[in-house]
Amino acid sequence: MTGRCLSMRQFRARGGNISQQEAKSLSDDQIRQIKLDIHDMPEYYGMPLSVIRENSTLNFDLFVKVSDQFKKVLTRSGAVTKNFLDALRSADHESVYTPYEQSGAALEYKESQLDSVIRDPEIEMDEKSEVIYSTATDIAEELFNSPITADNINRTRSVVRPMLESVLADYTTVESLIAVSSYDYYTYTHSVDVSIYSIGLGQALGLERNSMERLAEAAILHDVGKSQIDIAIVNKPGRLTSEEFEAMKMHPVFAYEILRHNGLSDMVILEAVRDHHEKLNGTGYPKGKPADQISQLARIIAIADIFNALTTRRSYKEALTTFDALKIMRDHMEGELDKELLKAFIYMMAGKHKGA
Ligand SMILES: [Fe+2]
């Protein structure tokens, strides 16, 4: 990230995450203006109040917003009581905040409360989706922005679990997660989005739980190899030169190596990651493998990957609509993608699959 670009966590800290759903009702000029305004806002990391759980202890200061001013309501180490939460609810506070420098502790807290949030029948699905999505993208962002370690890889693997559990419990969660997903492309939002679409497609196909878990983990980690590629190439606004593209083609191999060296030994996951740019007609990379050597999980991730890349906005290209993206994939990528899987994906995106 350079210049005026904000990281997703900073962007969200300023209340600026534009979702796919919101983007539909805003013009490009309005979106640009929101982004400019957000640069001038103080940095506070916001969370829905529902994330703060009764009888828990916070390792960060808690603030609420009162007429555009942040007011401290609980000092770090303070216990969260029922009375405290009731008071915030009755004052109609839907969000709580912590200063950006304490957002690491807030993220750890949010991560630890995720299961309890998901199981709470009082919390609406859209709010749960927002909590799941923001936690997953914040953790993926840390993975890409810090030195890669076994710990942060495991943390990223774990964060797909709540996502998977929610979809397995109620298939319509996929739609809700897609609605809150990011309209702009960042490597870490892309990683989470690819897991959402992969989980959706896997579930539509009726994959077994074990395969679903591997699929979700491979999907969120599929681009981790980009951390080894020159950042100027990864973030280049526009077409890569053939030399740059050759360098970029190494990222699936790097991902395979990074994961293996950090203790991930499941070959099904490793191969799905390494083969996500292989094409059925043998024109993909890194190996140019023929169809019979490309696993079903790699084929699913390839579809989710391309679809999300087409439907998100980058500095040099607009986002395509779902319809246009699917049309391109169907009409212009024949021979590259698995036809049956693509058909199932198109059905899923048309809302024709309502759960296995
Ligand atoms: Fe990739």
Residues whose N, C-alpha, C, O or C-beta is under 5 A from the ligand:
A	BS01	LIG	H222 D223
